[in-house]
Amino acid sequence: MTQLQQSAQSKLEQYLRDEDLNQTIRSKPTQPPVPHREPIKHLLMGSPKAVTNTIYRLQVVGYASVGDWSPLLPTGNADEVMSILIWQVLT
């Protein structure tokens, strides 16, 4: 085989390897799988002042907005309320 034929053969083999690689890349899914979301529930219980202050502190640190929490709900115990936050987390 002459030098020219060897060079042409080498370029053809390289082209075919590149095509195989490109085909492999094209055949992969273009979108990642959809992550599963699962609800997690936060429950604050205490005096109305303690629960309200905690909700506001969590907003200040950027965890959850005040409006994300449920209204203060009575627990049945004297001077005790609760508030619930349901958050969706990726699992």
Backbone atoms as SQL, in Angstrom:
CREATE TABLE atoms (id INTEGER PRIMARY KEY, chain TEXT, resi INTEGER, resn TEXT, atom TEXT, x REAL, y REAL, z REAL);
INSERT INTO atoms VALUES
  (1, 'A', 1, 'MET', 'N', 0.853, -1.160, 0.000),
  (2, 'A', 1, 'MET', 'CA', 0.000, 0.000, 0.000),
  (3, 'A', 1, 'MET', 'C', 0.907, 1.234, 0.000),
  (4, 'A', 2, 'THR', 'N', 0.579, 2.168, -0.856),
  (5, 'A', 2, 'THR', 'CA', 1.407, 3.363, -0.963),
  (6, 'A', 2, 'THR', 'C', 1.134, 4.302, 0.206),
  (7, 'A', 3, 'GLN', 'N', 2.005, 5.265, 0.376),
  (8, 'A', 3, 'GLN', 'CA', 1.863, 6.274, 1.430),
  (9, 'A', 3, 'GLN', 'C', 0.528, 7.008, 1.283),
  (10, 'A', 4, 'LEU', 'N', 0.153, 7.353, 0.056),
  (11, 'A', 4, 'LEU', 'CA', -1.093, 8.072, -0.199),
  (12, 'A', 4, 'LEU', 'C', -2.297, 7.206, 0.191),
  (13, 'A', 5, 'GLN', 'N', -2.237, 5.914, -0.148),
  (14, 'A', 5, 'GLN', 'CA', -3.333, 5.017, 0.194),
  (15, 'A', 5, 'GLN', 'C', -3.436, 4.841, 1.717),
  (16, 'A', 6, 'GLN', 'N', -2.290, 4.752, 2.377),
  (17, 'A', 6, 'GLN', 'CA', -2.294, 4.608, 3.835),
  (18, 'A', 6, 'GLN', 'C', -2.891, 5.856, 4.499),
  (19, 'A', 7, 'SER', 'N', -2.529, 7.018, 3.978),
  (20, 'A', 7, 'SER', 'CA', -3.064, 8.269, 4.518),
  (21, 'A', 7, 'SER', 'C', -4.580, 8.329, 4.309),
  (22, 'A', 8, 'ALA', 'N', -5.034, 7.953, 3.127),
  (23, 'A', 8, 'ALA', 'CA', -6.468, 7.958, 2.834),
  (24, 'A', 8, 'ALA', 'C', -7.192, 6.950, 3.724),
  (25, 'A', 9, 'GLN', 'N', -6.597, 5.769, 3.905),
  (26, 'A', 9, 'GLN', 'CA', -7.195, 4.741, 4.753),
  (27, 'A', 9, 'GLN', 'C', -7.289, 5.234, 6.206),
  (28, 'A', 10, 'SER', 'N', -6.235, 5.879, 6.674),
  (29, 'A', 10, 'SER', 'CA', -6.208, 6.406, 8.036),
  (30, 'A', 10, 'SER', 'C', -7.289, 7.466, 8.226),
  (31, 'A', 11, 'LYS', 'N', -7.430, 8.363, 7.255),
  (32, 'A', 11, 'LYS', 'CA', -8.451, 9.413, 7.350),
  (33, 'A', 11, 'LYS', 'C', -9.856, 8.807, 7.323),
  (34, 'A', 12, 'LEU', 'N', -10.057, 7.779, 6.501),
  (35, 'A', 12, 'LEU', 'CA', -11.354, 7.115, 6.438),
  (36, 'A', 12, 'LEU', 'C', -11.679, 6.458, 7.773),
  (37, 'A', 13, 'GLU', 'N', -10.706, 5.789, 8.372),
  (38, 'A', 13, 'GLU', 'CA', -10.934, 5.143, 9.665),
  (39, 'A', 13, 'GLU', 'C', -11.248, 6.176, 10.743),
  (40, 'A', 14, 'GLN', 'N', -10.541, 7.289, 10.727),
  (41, 'A', 14, 'GLN', 'CA', -10.798, 8.355, 11.695),
  (42, 'A', 14, 'GLN', 'C', -12.209, 8.921, 11.502),
  (43, 'A', 15, 'TYR', 'N', -12.597, 9.113, 10.252),
  (44, 'A', 15, 'TYR', 'CA', -13.932, 9.626, 9.942),
  (45, 'A', 15, 'TYR', 'C', -15.005, 8.673, 10.472),
  (46, 'A', 16, 'LEU', 'N', -14.812, 7.383, 10.248),
  (47, 'A', 16, 'LEU', 'CA', -15.787, 6.395, 10.693),
  (48, 'A', 16, 'LEU', 'C', -15.861, 6.339, 12.219),
  (49, 'A', 17, 'ARG', 'N', -14.725, 6.460, 12.906),
  (50, 'A', 17, 'ARG', 'CA', -14.736, 6.498, 14.373),
  (51, 'A', 17, 'ARG', 'C', -15.492, 7.728, 14.862),
  (52, 'A', 18, 'ASP', 'N', -15.248, 8.868, 14.219),
  (53, 'A', 18, 'ASP', 'CA', -15.950, 10.092, 14.594),
  (54, 'A', 18, 'ASP', 'C', -17.447, 9.960, 14.358),
  (55, 'A', 19, 'GLU', 'N', -17.839, 9.323, 13.265),
  (56, 'A', 19, 'GLU', 'CA', -19.262, 9.120, 12.978),
  (57, 'A', 19, 'GLU', 'C', -19.901, 8.223, 14.025),
  (58, 'A', 20, 'ASP', 'N', -19.187, 7.160, 14.437),
  (59, 'A', 20, 'ASP', 'CA', -19.718, 6.287, 15.483),
  (60, 'A', 20, 'ASP', 'C', -19.907, 7.055, 16.776),
  (61, 'A', 21, 'LEU', 'N', -18.943, 7.898, 17.122),
  (62, 'A', 21, 'LEU', 'CA', -19.034, 8.709, 18.324),
  (63, 'A', 21, 'LEU', 'C', -20.204, 9.679, 18.225),
  (64, 'A', 22, 'ASN', 'N', -20.339, 10.350, 17.090),
  (65, 'A', 22, 'ASN', 'CA', -21.442, 11.294, 16.902),
  (66, 'A', 22, 'ASN', 'C', -22.785, 10.582, 16.978),
  (67, 'A', 23, 'GLN', 'N', -22.874, 9.388, 16.413),
  (68, 'A', 23, 'GLN', 'CA', -24.119, 8.625, 16.457),
  (69, 'A', 23, 'GLN', 'C', -24.464, 8.264, 17.892),
  (70, 'A', 24, 'THR', 'N', -23.463, 7.878, 18.673),
  (71, 'A', 24, 'THR', 'CA', -23.690, 7.544, 20.074),
  (72, 'A', 24, 'THR', 'C', -24.205, 8.761, 20.826),
  (73, 'A', 25, 'ILE', 'N', -23.610, 9.913, 20.580),
  (74, 'A', 25, 'ILE', 'CA', -24.034, 11.137, 21.246),
  (75, 'A', 25, 'ILE', 'C', -25.453, 11.498, 20.834),
  (76, 'A', 26, 'ARG', 'N', -25.786, 11.379, 19.561),
  (77, 'A', 26, 'ARG', 'CA', -27.124, 11.724, 19.074),
  (78, 'A', 26, 'ARG', 'C', -28.190, 10.786, 19.621),
  (79, 'A', 27, 'SER', 'N', -27.820, 9.531, 19.896),
  (80, 'A', 27, 'SER', 'CA', -28.827, 8.571, 20.323),
  (81, 'A', 27, 'SER', 'C', -29.155, 8.672, 21.808),
  (82, 'A', 28, 'LYS', 'N', -28.378, 9.440, 22.577),
  (83, 'A', 28, 'LYS', 'CA', -28.668, 9.600, 23.998),
  (84, 'A', 28, 'LYS', 'C', -29.877, 10.512, 24.169),
  (85, 'A', 29, 'PRO', 'N', -30.668, 10.300, 25.236),
  (86, 'A', 29, 'PRO', 'CA', -31.816, 11.167, 25.461),
  (87, 'A', 29, 'PRO', 'C', -31.367, 12.609, 25.677),
  (88, 'A', 30, 'THR', 'N', -32.164, 13.534, 25.160),
  (89, 'A', 30, 'THR', 'CA', -31.784, 14.940, 25.261),
  (90, 'A', 30, 'THR', 'C', -32.275, 15.570, 26.550),
  (91, 'A', 31, 'GLN', 'N', -33.227, 14.942, 27.230),
  (92, 'A', 31, 'GLN', 'CA', -33.740, 15.507, 28.472),
  (93, 'A', 31, 'GLN', 'C', -33.430, 14.566, 29.622),
  (94, 'A', 32, 'PRO', 'N', -33.011, 15.117, 30.758),
  (95, 'A', 32, 'PRO', 'CA', -32.751, 14.261, 31.909),
  (96, 'A', 32, 'PRO', 'C', -34.064, 13.694, 32.436),
  (97, 'A', 33, 'PRO', 'N', -34.009, 12.591, 33.147),
  (98, 'A', 33, 'PRO', 'CA', -35.240, 12.033, 33.701),
  (99, 'A', 33, 'PRO', 'C', -35.877, 13.009, 34.685),
  (100, 'A', 34, 'VAL', 'N', -37.182, 12.956, 34.769),
  (101, 'A', 34, 'VAL', 'CA', -37.915, 13.858, 35.655),
  (102, 'A', 34, 'VAL', 'C', -37.695, 13.399, 37.099),
  (103, 'A', 35, 'PRO', 'N', -37.207, 14.295, 37.965),
  (104, 'A', 35, 'PRO', 'CA', -36.987, 13.899, 39.349),
  (105, 'A', 35, 'PRO', 'C', -38.310, 13.684, 40.081),
  (106, 'A', 36, 'HIS', 'N', -38.273, 12.840, 41.065),
  (107, 'A', 36, 'HIS', 'CA', -39.471, 12.553, 41.864),
  (108, 'A', 36, 'HIS', 'C', -39.542, 13.552, 43.013),
  (109, 'A', 37, 'ARG', 'N', -40.710, 14.124, 43.208),
  (110, 'A', 37, 'ARG', 'CA', -40.919, 15.065, 44.316),
  (111, 'A', 37, 'ARG', 'C', -41.751, 14.378, 45.401),
  (112, 'A', 38, 'GLU', 'N', -41.371, 14.651, 46.621),
  (113, 'A', 38, 'GLU', 'CA', -42.057, 14.056, 47.752),
  (114, 'A', 38, 'GLU', 'C', -42.376, 15.152, 48.777),
  (115, 'A', 39, 'PRO', 'N', -43.595, 15.151, 49.312),
  (116, 'A', 39, 'PRO', 'CA', -43.920, 16.188, 50.293),
  (117, 'A', 39, 'PRO', 'C', -43.275, 15.887, 51.645),
  (118, 'A', 40, 'ILE', 'N', -42.812, 16.933, 52.297),
  (119, 'A', 40, 'ILE', 'CA', -42.326, 16.840, 53.666),
  (120, 'A', 40, 'ILE', 'C', -43.080, 17.899, 54.456),
  (121, 'A', 41, 'LYS', 'N', -43.481, 17.555, 55.664),
  (122, 'A', 41, 'LYS', 'CA', -44.315, 18.454, 56.456),
  (123, 'A', 41, 'LYS', 'C', -43.534, 18.945, 57.673),
  (124, 'A', 42, 'HIS', 'N', -43.541, 20.260, 57.840),
  (125, 'A', 42, 'HIS', 'CA', -42.941, 20.903, 59.008),
  (126, 'A', 42, 'HIS', 'C', -44.082, 21.324, 59.921),
  (127, 'A', 43, 'LEU', 'N', -43.942, 21.045, 61.176),
  (128, 'A', 43, 'LEU', 'CA', -44.978, 21.392, 62.137),
  (129, 'A', 43, 'LEU', 'C', -44.345, 22.199, 63.266),
  (130, 'A', 44, 'LEU', 'N', -44.848, 23.399, 63.467),
  (131, 'A', 44, 'LEU', 'CA', -44.417, 24.234, 64.588),
  (132, 'A', 44, 'LEU', 'C', -45.533, 24.241, 65.618),
  (133, 'A', 45, 'MET', 'N', -45.190, 23.973, 66.871),
  (134, 'A', 45, 'MET', 'CA', -46.169, 24.003, 67.951),
  (135, 'A', 45, 'MET', 'C', -45.581, 24.796, 69.104),
  (136, 'A', 46, 'GLY', 'N', -46.403, 25.652, 69.679),
  (137, 'A', 46, 'GLY', 'CA', -45.967, 26.447, 70.817),
  (138, 'A', 46, 'GLY', 'C', -46.929, 27.583, 71.033),
  (139, 'A', 47, 'SER', 'N', -46.470, 28.554, 71.802),
  (140, 'A', 47, 'SER', 'CA', -47.320, 29.722, 72.040),
  (141, 'A', 47, 'SER', 'C', -47.485, 30.477, 70.724),
  (142, 'A', 48, 'PRO', 'N', -48.547, 31.230, 70.569),
  (143, 'A', 48, 'PRO', 'CA', -48.722, 31.994, 69.332),
  (144, 'A', 48, 'PRO', 'C', -47.514, 32.883, 69.028),
  (145, 'A', 49, 'LYS', 'N', -46.943, 33.510, 70.069),
  (146, 'A', 49, 'LYS', 'CA', -45.793, 34.381, 69.863),
  (147, 'A', 49, 'LYS', 'C', -44.576, 33.589, 69.383),
  (148, 'A', 50, 'ALA', 'N', -44.309, 32.435, 69.986),
  (149, 'A', 50, 'ALA', 'CA', -43.134, 31.630, 69.608),
  (150, 'A', 50, 'ALA', 'C', -43.268, 31.088, 68.177),
  (151, 'A', 51, 'VAL', 'N', -44.450, 30.622, 67.839),
  (152, 'A', 51, 'VAL', 'CA', -44.665, 30.083, 66.488),
  (153, 'A', 51, 'VAL', 'C', -44.537, 31.196, 65.452),
  (154, 'A', 52, 'THR', 'N', -45.162, 32.331, 65.720),
  (155, 'A', 52, 'THR', 'CA', -45.096, 33.460, 64.787),
  (156, 'A', 52, 'THR', 'C', -43.656, 33.952, 64.621),
  (157, 'A', 53, 'ASN', 'N', -42.930, 34.103, 65.727),
  (158, 'A', 53, 'ASN', 'CA', -41.530, 34.546, 65.647),
  (159, 'A', 53, 'ASN', 'C', -40.677, 33.566, 64.843),
  (160, 'A', 54, 'THR', 'N', -40.900, 32.280, 65.031),
  (161, 'A', 54, 'THR', 'CA', -40.133, 31.270, 64.296),
  (162, 'A', 54, 'THR', 'C', -40.430, 31.342, 62.803),
  (163, 'A', 55, 'ILE', 'N', -41.680, 31.521, 62.446),
  (164, 'A', 55, 'ILE', 'CA', -42.056, 31.644, 61.029),
  (165, 'A', 55, 'ILE', 'C', -41.350, 32.844, 60.399),
  (166, 'A', 56, 'TYR', 'N', -41.341, 33.959, 61.107),
  (167, 'A', 56, 'TYR', 'CA', -40.665, 35.156, 60.576),
  (168, 'A', 56, 'TYR', 'C', -39.151, 34.953, 60.488),
  (169, 'A', 57, 'ARG', 'N', -38.558, 34.282, 61.462),
  (170, 'A', 57, 'ARG', 'CA', -37.108, 34.018, 61.404),
  (171, 'A', 57, 'ARG', 'C', -36.760, 33.121, 60.224),
  (172, 'A', 58, 'LEU', 'N', -37.600, 32.134, 59.960),
  (173, 'A', 58, 'LEU', 'CA', -37.344, 31.244, 58.821),
  (174, 'A', 58, 'LEU', 'C', -37.444, 32.004, 57.498),
  (175, 'A', 59, 'GLN', 'N', -38.292, 33.019, 57.459),
  (176, 'A', 59, 'GLN', 'CA', -38.353, 33.850, 56.256),
  (177, 'A', 59, 'GLN', 'C', -37.081, 34.689, 56.130),
  (178, 'A', 60, 'VAL', 'N', -36.610, 35.244, 57.218),
  (179, 'A', 60, 'VAL', 'CA', -35.404, 36.088, 57.198),
  (180, 'A', 60, 'VAL', 'C', -34.197, 35.306, 56.686),
  (181, 'A', 61, 'VAL', 'N', -34.072, 34.037, 57.074),
  (182, 'A', 61, 'VAL', 'CA', -32.925, 33.233, 56.620),
  (183, 'A', 61, 'VAL', 'C', -33.155, 32.643, 55.222),
  (184, 'A', 62, 'GLY', 'N', -34.334, 32.895, 54.649),
  (185, 'A', 62, 'GLY', 'CA', -34.594, 32.465, 53.274),
  (186, 'A', 62, 'GLY', 'C', -35.138, 31.058, 53.134),
  (187, 'A', 63, 'TYR', 'N', -35.622, 30.479, 54.226),
  (188, 'A', 63, 'TYR', 'CA', -36.117, 29.097, 54.138),
  (189, 'A', 63, 'TYR', 'C', -37.516, 29.021, 53.548),
  (190, 'A', 64, 'ALA', 'N', -38.431, 29.808, 54.070),
  (191, 'A', 64, 'ALA', 'CA', -39.810, 29.772, 53.575),
  (192, 'A', 64, 'ALA', 'C', -40.463, 31.118, 53.856),
  (193, 'A', 65, 'SER', 'N', -41.341, 31.534, 52.977),
  (194, 'A', 65, 'SER', 'CA', -42.066, 32.793, 53.163),
  (195, 'A', 65, 'SER', 'C', -43.143, 32.627, 54.218),
  (196, 'A', 66, 'VAL', 'N', -43.483, 33.719, 54.850),
  (197, 'A', 66, 'VAL', 'CA', -44.530, 33.704, 55.870),
  (198, 'A', 66, 'VAL', 'C', -45.820, 33.141, 55.278),
  (199, 'A', 67, 'GLY', 'N', -46.132, 33.512, 54.045),
  (200, 'A', 67, 'GLY', 'CA', -47.372, 33.055, 53.405),
  (201, 'A', 67, 'GLY', 'C', -47.405, 31.576, 53.059),
  (202, 'A', 68, 'ASP', 'N', -46.268, 30.887, 53.173),
  (203, 'A', 68, 'ASP', 'CA', -46.234, 29.452, 52.884),
  (204, 'A', 68, 'ASP', 'C', -46.797, 28.612, 54.026),
  (205, 'A', 69, 'TRP', 'N', -46.844, 29.181, 55.206),
  (206, 'A', 69, 'TRP', 'CA', -47.313, 28.464, 56.394),
  (207, 'A', 69, 'TRP', 'C', -48.832, 28.553, 56.512),
  (208, 'A', 70, 'SER', 'N', -49.412, 27.561, 57.166),
  (209, 'A', 70, 'SER', 'CA', -50.857, 27.616, 57.428),
  (210, 'A', 70, 'SER', 'C', -51.135, 28.685, 58.480),
  (211, 'A', 71, 'PRO', 'N', -52.394, 29.133, 58.578),
  (212, 'A', 71, 'PRO', 'CA', -52.739, 30.044, 59.689),
  (213, 'A', 71, 'PRO', 'C', -52.500, 29.314, 61.015),
  (214, 'A', 72, 'LEU', 'N', -52.376, 30.074, 62.079),
  (215, 'A', 72, 'LEU', 'CA', -52.213, 29.464, 63.403),
  (216, 'A', 72, 'LEU', 'C', -53.487, 28.691, 63.752),
  (217, 'A', 73, 'LEU', 'N', -53.301, 27.448, 64.134),
  (218, 'A', 73, 'LEU', 'CA', -54.428, 26.566, 64.445),
  (219, 'A', 73, 'LEU', 'C', -54.349, 26.138, 65.906),
  (220, 'A', 74, 'PRO', 'N', -55.472, 26.112, 66.625),
  (221, 'A', 74, 'PRO', 'CA', -55.425, 25.675, 68.024),
  (222, 'A', 74, 'PRO', 'C', -55.111, 24.183, 68.110),
  (223, 'A', 75, 'THR', 'N', -54.374, 23.798, 69.155),
  (224, 'A', 75, 'THR', 'CA', -54.011, 22.385, 69.329),
  (225, 'A', 75, 'THR', 'C', -54.927, 21.671, 70.312),
  (226, 'A', 76, 'GLY', 'N', -55.691, 22.424, 71.069),
  (227, 'A', 76, 'GLY', 'CA', -56.512, 21.822, 72.127),
  (228, 'A', 76, 'GLY', 'C', -55.890, 22.038, 73.490),
  (229, 'A', 77, 'ASN', 'N', -54.616, 22.393, 73.514),
  (230, 'A', 77, 'ASN', 'CA', -53.952, 22.740, 74.773),
  (231, 'A', 77, 'ASN', 'C', -54.038, 24.245, 74.976),
  (232, 'A', 78, 'ALA', 'N', -54.141, 24.649, 76.220),
  (233, 'A', 78, 'ALA', 'CA', -54.263, 26.078, 76.528),
  (234, 'A', 78, 'ALA', 'C', -53.028, 26.838, 76.056),
  (235, 'A', 79, 'ASP', 'N', -53.249, 27.965, 75.402),
  (236, 'A', 79, 'ASP', 'CA', -52.173, 28.853, 74.921),
  (237, 'A', 79, 'ASP', 'C', -51.181, 28.157, 73.981),
  (238, 'A', 80, 'GLU', 'N', -51.655, 27.163, 73.237),
  (239, 'A', 80, 'GLU', 'CA', -50.768, 26.482, 72.276),
  (240, 'A', 80, 'GLU', 'C', -51.444, 26.462, 70.911),
  (241, 'A', 81, 'VAL', 'N', -50.651, 26.791, 69.898),
  (242, 'A', 81, 'VAL', 'CA', -51.140, 26.756, 68.517),
  (243, 'A', 81, 'VAL', 'C', -50.132, 25.967, 67.684),
  (244, 'A', 82, 'MET', 'N', -50.532, 25.710, 66.453),
  (245, 'A', 82, 'MET', 'CA', -49.606, 25.062, 65.527),
  (246, 'A', 82, 'MET', 'C', -49.746, 25.685, 64.149),
  (247, 'A', 83, 'SER', 'N', -48.700, 25.544, 63.361),
  (248, 'A', 83, 'SER', 'CA', -48.720, 25.979, 61.969),
  (249, 'A', 83, 'SER', 'C', -47.975, 24.924, 61.163),
  (250, 'A', 84, 'ILE', 'N', -48.446, 24.658, 59.961),
  (251, 'A', 84, 'ILE', 'CA', -47.894, 23.588, 59.138),
  (252, 'A', 84, 'ILE', 'C', -47.368, 24.166, 57.828),
  (253, 'A', 85, 'LEU', 'N', -46.228, 23.647, 57.416),
  (254, 'A', 85, 'LEU', 'CA', -45.653, 23.973, 56.108),
  (255, 'A', 85, 'LEU', 'C', -45.430, 22.667, 55.378),
  (256, 'A', 86, 'ILE', 'N', -45.999, 22.538, 54.202),
  (257, 'A', 86, 'ILE', 'CA', -45.759, 21.349, 53.375),
  (258, 'A', 86, 'ILE', 'C', -44.837, 21.768, 52.248),
  (259, 'A', 87, 'TRP', 'N', -43.684, 21.127, 52.163),
  (260, 'A', 87, 'TRP', 'CA', -42.615, 21.484, 51.216),
  (261, 'A', 87, 'TRP', 'C', -42.378, 20.301, 50.302),
  (262, 'A', 88, 'GLN', 'N', -42.159, 20.548, 49.037),
  (263, 'A', 88, 'GLN', 'CA', -41.850, 19.485, 48.083),
  (264, 'A', 88, 'GLN', 'C', -40.335, 19.356, 47.967),
  (265, 'A', 89, 'VAL', 'N', -39.806, 18.164, 48.223),
  (266, 'A', 89, 'VAL', 'CA', -38.367, 17.935, 48.105),
  (267, 'A', 89, 'VAL', 'C', -38.104, 16.921, 46.995),
  (268, 'A', 90, 'LEU', 'N', -36.950, 17.051, 46.371),
  (269, 'A', 90, 'LEU', 'CA', -36.556, 16.089, 45.347),
  (270, 'A', 90, 'LEU', 'C', -35.979, 14.860, 46.014),
  (271, 'A', 91, 'THR', 'N', -36.406, 13.693, 45.562),
  (272, 'A', 91, 'THR', 'CA', -35.871, 12.455, 46.122),
  (273, 'A', 91, 'THR', 'C', -35.177, 11.655, 45.070);
